[in-house]
Amino acid sequence: MKWFYSSWRRDFKREILAILIALLLLLFNFFPFFVQFYGCGLIYATSSVTEEQMALSFLTHVVRMNMSNYNILSSDVYKFRIPDSDHYQTDVSIAMSNGNYTFNVLITFIDGKFWSYSLNPELNKMVGEKTLNDSLFVASWAIEGYRGLFNATYFDGLEEMVSTALQNQTLIVENNDSLLKVSYVENCSTLLDYRRYTGLQWFKKIKNQFTDGSQSISMSVSKNGLLTLFVDNLAIFYLASTDINISEEEALNITMPYAEAYASEHGQRIVLVNATFEWVRDLDSSRGDDFAIYPMWLVSMTFDKMNNESVSAYGASIWADNGQIVRHGPRIILATPESSDNAYLWLIFPVIGAVPVLICLGTYLKRKGKKGGYK
């Protein structure tokens, strides 16, 4: 009997060892597939002192918070490779309180460069109603602090334009090099007080003519005078080419043969043509870098009727500097320029970092429940 028990224990240990080895082999084989398939590597928490210090410096010098009055409740750093990109994003998430109010801060860096900041305060608990002029002063101080903290020399002209908006009481200031747009929302219900804010967006003009969200600075100031949003797209996205060698007519001519061939095959006629000029990121890095900005023609050709494939239009996107077709086809989904409106799409990715934790927690609770059931 003792021999049988000893033999059973040896076999059991061998089985466990075999299972562990199999799991390790599976893990090492799955990891490269995971990285290749998702294109973003693993998301992980890190104690990146540099980014945390930069985030706290931003709160001190740009948001102008006296950090000695705040208690840091939690501070987490997440770093990951952006999907389908060679660039890395680091999100610093900070929860803090001054005893009366709690603030949640999210500051994002791209390849170590500051990109965006957002603050979610308990505005419903706060009092105060800053005027447009008050908010513009807050924005001006933030610009001064940001320039000094990050040596942002490309900000030249922004402070002067904010000053002009103050002096002339105007919401739009423009010159040959840049454009400043100011918005002020004040008449909202109590439930929507968080929307009562001042917004600023400053565009650095391309070729002294075009404006695009990728070449802009955005800010928001809450009703009580807190800087709640700061996005510096100029620090991240860059103009790789400003040459416009393809005209609208040439873009239409490039697309026409493809659209006509498709229409002929499906018994349709082209009744309307249109071309829109945009500045667009090289999202799939076909030209080398997904953060590079190029000029593009977005062409749309409408047919006289819908065919049996439910297609009523044909489209193409064409680089305006070299005439290369990026993509074309029926019902094509055309690229759109990056802007401050969608600048925060990437900020949802830190949530993915919680998935492994939730899985582990679920497994632990499941096992604990099973143990409780055997008692």
N, C-alpha and C positions, 0 to 999 in steps of 0.2 A: 504493500500500500504506500509506504514511504517512497519507494522507487517510482511508483506511478505518479505521485504528487510532484516529486522532483522533476520528472520528465515533462509533466504538464507545464510546470513553471518555465522550464527552458524553452519549450515550444511556444509558450505564450510570449516570452520576451523576444524570441526571434520574430514572431509575427508583428509585434509592436515595432521592432527595429526595422523590419521590412516595410511596414506602412509609413514610418517616418522618412525612410530613404526615398520611397516612392513619392511622398508629398514634396520633399525637397527637390527632387528631380522635376516634378511637375511645376513647382514654383519657378525654378531657374529657366525652364523652357517657356513658361507662360510670360515671364517678365519682359523679354525682348518683344514678344508679340504685342503685349499691352502697350509698350512704349511706341512701337511702330504704328499700331492701329489708332491709338488715340492721339498720338503726336504731341503729347504734353508732358510725358514723364509722370512721375509720382508727385502728388501734392503732399507737402510735409510741413510740419511746424518746425520752426528753427528759432534759435535765440540770436538772431542777427542784430548784434548790438549797434552796428552802424546805422541801419535803417530805423531802428527804434529811436536812437539818439536824434537822427535827422527829423523824425516825426515830432518828437518833443520840441525840438528847436523851431519847427514850423509853427507849432501851437504857441510858442513863446513870442517869436519875432514877427509872424505874419498874422495869426489870429489875435495876437496880443493878449493871451491869457497869462495871468500870474499863476504859474504852476504850483507855487508854494501854498496857494489857497485850495488846491484840489487834491483829492485822494484817489490814486490810481487803483481801481477795483480789479481790473484785469488788463493784460496786454499780451496779444498773440501776434505772431508773424507767420505768414504763409508764403511760400515761394514755389513757383511752378513754371514750367515752360508753356508759353501760350500755344494753344492748339494750332497746328499747321504753321508754326513759326519757329525761327531760331532765337527769338527774344524771350527773356524771362521777366515775369511779373512778380513783384513782392508786395503783399498787402499787410499793412500794419493796422490791427484792430485794437482800439483802446476804449475801455469803459472807465469813466471817472466821475467823481461827485464832489461838490463843494459843500455838502451837508444839506443843501436845500434842493438842488437840481442834479439830475443825472444826465451825463452826456455820453453818446456813443460816437466815436470817431473812426473813420476809415481813411487811411492815407495809402496811396498806391504809388509804387516806383516801378519803372520799366528799365531794366538793365542798370539799376542803381540810380537812375535819374528820376526826379520827382515828376509825377504825371497828374495826380488828382487828389483832392481832399474833400470829404463831406462830413458834416457834423449834424447829428440828429439829436437836438436838445428837446427837453420837455417844454415845448413852447406854450402848451396850454396852461402851464403853471406860472409862466413868466408875465411880468407886467412891463409896460412901456410901449410907446408908439413913436418910433423914430421917423423923422421926415425924410424926404428924398435927399435933401442937402446933408442931413446927418449920415445917411447911408453912403453917400458919395465920399464923405470924409473918411468913413471906415474903409471904403475900397481904396482910397488914395494911400492910407497908412499901410494897408495890406500890400499894395504894389511896392511901396518903398521898402518894406521889410523883406519881401520876396526877392527883390533885386539884390539887396545886400547879402541875403542868406545864400543864394544860389548863383550870384554873379550873372544875373540875367540881363546881359547887355542888349539883347534884342527887344527889350521893353521900351526902347527909346521912343518917346512921343506919347506913350500911354498916360503918364501922369499929367502931362500938359493938356491932353484931351479931356481928362476927367475934370481938371481945373476949369477948362472952357465950358464944360457942361454945367458946372456950378455957377460960374459967372453969368452965363447967358441963359441959364434956366432952360436948357434944351435937352431933348432926349436923344438927339442924333448929332454927332460931330464927325466931320469928314475932311480929309485932305488928300493929297495925291498918293500918300503912302499907306494910309490906314483909315479904318472906319470904326467908330464907337457907337454902339446901340445900347440905350438904357431903357429898362422897363420898370414901372412902378405900379404895384397892385395894392390898393388900399381898401376897397369896398367889398369885404367878404363877410360872410356870416361867422358867428362865434366858432362853429364846428370846423370852419375852414381857415382859421387864423394862421395856420402854418403856411398858407399860401400868400400871406400878406408880406411881401418882400420886395427888395430892389434887386434887379438883375442887370448885369453888365456883360456885354460880349464885344471884344475888341478884335477886329480882323486886320491882319497885316496883308495888304493887297499884293496880289500876284501880277507882275508886269504893270503895276500902277492902275489895274483895271478890274481884276477878278477878286472875289472874296470866296473863301471856302472854310468850312469848319475845322479842317485839319491845320489851318494856319490861323488859329485864334486862341484867345485867352477868355475864359468865362468865370464870372464870380456871381455870388448871391449873398445878400445881406438880409437877415431876418428882421422882423418888426421891432425887436428890442436891441438891434445894433450889433448882432453877432455875425461874423463871417461864417456862412454855413456851406459854401461851395467855392472851390477854386480848381479850375482845370487848365493846365498848360499844355495844349496840343503842340505848340511850337517847339517845345523841348523834345518831343518824341517823333513826330512825323516831319518829313523833310521833302522838299521839292527836288526830285531827281532830274527833271527836265521841264523847262518852261517853253520849249520850242513848239509852235503850232504850225506844222508844215502841211497839214491836210485840211482843206476847206470843207465847209458843210456840203457843198455840191460834190466834192470828191468822195466824201464819206457815203453819200447817197449812191453814187455811182458804183462804189465798191460793193455795197450791199445788194443793189438792184438785181444782178444776175442770179444770185442765190434765191431771192424772194420770188423772182419771176419763174424760175425753174420749179419751185415748190408750188406756186399758184397754178401753173400749167398742169402739173401732175394731178392736182386735186380739183380742177375745174373752177378756179377762182381768178379774180382780177384785182390788181392793186388799185385802190381808189384814193388812198391818202398816204402821203409820206411825211415824215417828221424827223428832225435831228436835233438833239440837245447836247450842248457842250458842258462838260463837267470836269472837275479835278478828282481823280480817283486813286485809291491805294492799289498797289500791285498785290492784291490779297492772296493770290496763289504763288507768289514769289517767282512768277514766270520770268521776270526781268532781274531777279536777284534778291529783292528785299520787300517783304510785305508792309514795311513802314514807309516805303518810298511812294511819292505822289507823282502822278503823270497826268497830262491832259488827255481827255478821251471824248469821242463822239458816241452818243447813244442813239442808235437809229431805230425807228419803228415804222413799219409799213402795214397799213390796214387793208384787208381784203373786202370785197363787196358782200361776202356772205361767209357763214361758218361752214366748214366742211364736215365730213363724217367722223373726223377725229377731234371735233370740237375746237378747231383752230380757226381763228379769225384775224390773226396778225402774225407778222414775221419781224424779228428784231436782230440787231447786231451791235456789238460794242467794238470800237476801233480806236486804237491808240492814235491820238492826233499828232504826235510828233514823228512817228515812223510809218503810219498807215497799216500796221499789222492788225489783223482781225483777232480779237481776244476770244470771242465766241459768237456764234450765230445760229439761228434756228427758229422754228415755230414756237410761239408762246414763250419766248425766251425770257428768263428773269434777268434783267439787266442790273449791272452793278450800280450802286448809288454812292455818292461821296460821303466821306466820314464827316460828322458834325458833332457839335456838343450835345445834340439831342440824343444820340445813341452812344455817347462816349462812355457810358457806364455799363454797357453790356458785359464787359469783362469782369466787373466787380462781383458778379454772381458766382464766379468760379471758386472763391474760398469756401462756399457752402459745400462743394464737392469734397473738400478735405474732411468734412464731418462723416462722410459715408463709411470709411473704414472703422471709425470709432463706434458708429451705430451698429455696424455688423458685429463687431466684437462684443458690444454691450448686449445685443440681442442673443448672441450665442451663450454668453455668461448667464443671463437670466433664464434662458431655456434649460441649461444644465442645472441651474439652481432649482428650478421648478421640478425637474425630474427627480432630483435628490429628495426634495420635499415629498414627492409622491411615493417614494419607496419606504418612507419612514413608517 
